[in-house]
Amino acid sequence: MSEGNVAAEQLRLLIERVERLEEEKKGIADDIADVYLEAKANGYDTKIMREVIRLRKLPQHDRQEMSAILETYLSALGME
C-alpha cells in the first residue's frame, strides 16, 4: 500500500470516529434535554437548575468569591 493510500485510510478512519462521536454527543444532548423536560413537568425551574449545575462545576473558593462580589454589587445598587 502506498504512503498516500495509508494517509487517506487514516484520514477516513479519523473522520468516521469523529462522526460516531458526534452522533453519541447528539444522543447525550437529547437525553439531557429529556431530563430537563421531566424536571419542568415536575415543576422545577430549569433555568435555575442549569445555573446550579454551572455553579457546581466551579471550585468552592470561586463560588464564594462570586457570591461576595454579587452581594457587593447588589448592595451598591440598593438591591439588598
N, C-alpha and C positions, 0 to 999 in steps of 0.2 A: 504494500500500500504506500502510495507516495505521501510525502510530507503534507502536501496540500489537502489530500483526502483525509488524513489524520486530523488536521486542524479543522476541516469542515465538519467532520464527525463529532469532534469535541465541542464545537460551537453548537451544533444541533442538539447534543445531549444537554448542554448547559441551558439552552433556550427551553427545551422541554421540561427541565427541572423547574425553571422559573415559572413556566406556565402552570405546572401542577401546584406549586406553592401558591400562586395567585388564586387558583381555584379553591384551595384549602382556606386561604385568607378570606375569600368571599363567603365561604361556608361558615367560618367562625364569626364574621361580621353579621351574617344573617342570624346566627344563634344569639349573639349579644343583643341584637335588635328585638328578638323574640322575648328575651328576659326583660328588657325594658318595657315592652308591651304588656307583659304579665304583671310587672310591678305597677304600671299605670292602671291596669284593670283592677288591681287590689287597692288603689287609692294613694299610692306613693307618688311623690313629685320626682319625676325622672330627671329634671334639670338639677335638682339638689343632689340626687343620687350620683349624677355624673361629677358634680363638684366634690362630693365626699370621696369618690374614687380617685379623682385627680389629687386631692389633698393627701390621701393615704399613701400615695406614691412618694411623697416628699419626706425627707428626714424630719424627725420631730423638731429639731432646732430650727429648721427653715419654716415649719408651720408656725412655731411660736413667734419667730421674728415677723412673719407676715401678719399674724394676728395683732401683734403690738403696733405695727405700722398702721394697720387698718384702724385700730382703736384711736391712734393719734390723729389720723386724718378725719375720722368721723367726729371726734371731739373738736377739732379745729373748725369744722363746718357746722358745729352746733347740732349734730345729729344724734348725740347720745344723751 
